[in-house]
Amino acid sequence: MQRFLIAGDHYIVRSGISLLIKEAILNVEIDECRDGYCIQHKLNAYNYDLAIIDVSMPSTDPVNLLRKIFDRWPHLKILILACKDTFITKYQQMGVRGFIDKGAEGSDILQTIMAILNT
């Protein structure tokens, strides 16, 4: 069974991505978070195959959060959920595997997720 973490401050976005994944991938468990504190707590508690993280959550510094994650879990596959973020190159240099634009179609989101899982 694969386990994913979806983090973002908008419930509708988290649940929409979760629904897309559950329709396409059998035997998947998905946890959700709404802030950086929750992400760190969940990562301490469970082993994830993929984390999809929105970089515009309130009270969360995405660069420091990603540094902490990669220091502790360097092999975690991370996919960034963003709207044309200016830090994309920096995130890639840190080890982020890919990006999903918040305006992407469901098929594009799933294609990106599957590509990251197969790396």
N, C-alpha and C positions, 0 to 999 in steps of 0.2 A: 504494500500500500504506500502511495506517495502522500506526502504531507506538505501543504502550502500555507504560507502566511500572507494575508492581504492586509495592507495597512494604508489607511487614508481617513481623513476626517469626515467624509461624506458617506453616510450609511448606504445610500442608493448606489453609489459607485462600487463600494465593497461588495454589496450583495449582487449587483449586476455581473461583476467579474466572477464572483463565486458561482453564480448560476451558469454562466458560459462554460466555466471549467468543468463543473459537475455534469453538464450535458455531454461533454466531449471526452472526458477521461473517467474510466471506471476505477473503482477502488481508490478514491482520493479523499483525504480529510483536509478540511480547510479551516484555519483559524483566522480571526479578524482582530485588528487593532485600530484604534483611532488616534494614537500619538506615539511619540518616540519612547516614552517610558514603558508603555505596554509592549512595544516591539522587543525591547531588551529583556523584559520579564518573560515573554513567550520564548525567545531564543534560548534563554537559560533553562527553560523547562522542557523543550522539545527539540528534536532534530528535524529540520525542514529540508526538503528537496529544492524549494524555490521560495523566495520572498519577493512579493510585488509591493513596492513602497512608493507612496505619493510623497513627493518632496516638498509639498506646500502645506504641510500640516501645521496648525498653530502651536506655538510653544515648542517647536522642534527645529533644531539646527541640522539640516540634512547632511552637510559636510561632516560635522562632528559625529553625528549618528553613524554615518557610513564608515568613518574611520574606526569607531569603536567596534562596529560589526566585523569589519575585515581584520582587525587586530585579533579578535577572539574567534571568529569563524571564517577564516580566509577562503575556504572552499565553497561557501554558500553562494548559490546562484541567485543574483539579485537582478530584478527587472524594475526599472524606474517608471513610474506613472507621472507624466508631466505635461504641461502645456508649453511647448517651445522654450524650455528652460535654458538660460544662458550658461549654465554650469555643466552641460552635457559632456563636454570634453574633459572637464575635471573629474566627473563621475566615472567616465571610461578609464581614465588614468588610475583611478582608485581601485578598479576591478569590477565595476558594474558591467553586466553581460549584455544588457539591451534596454530599450526604451519603448514605452507605449504612450502615444499621444492620447490625451483624454478625449479627443474627438474621434478616435479610431473606430472603425466598424468592428463588430464582433468577430468576423472571420479574420481580420487582421490581428486582433488581439490574440486569438487562439493560435494563429500561425506563428506569431512571435514567441508565445509561451512554449509551443512545441519545439521551435528551433533552439531555444535556450535549454530546454530539458535534454535535448539530444547532443549538447556540446560536452 
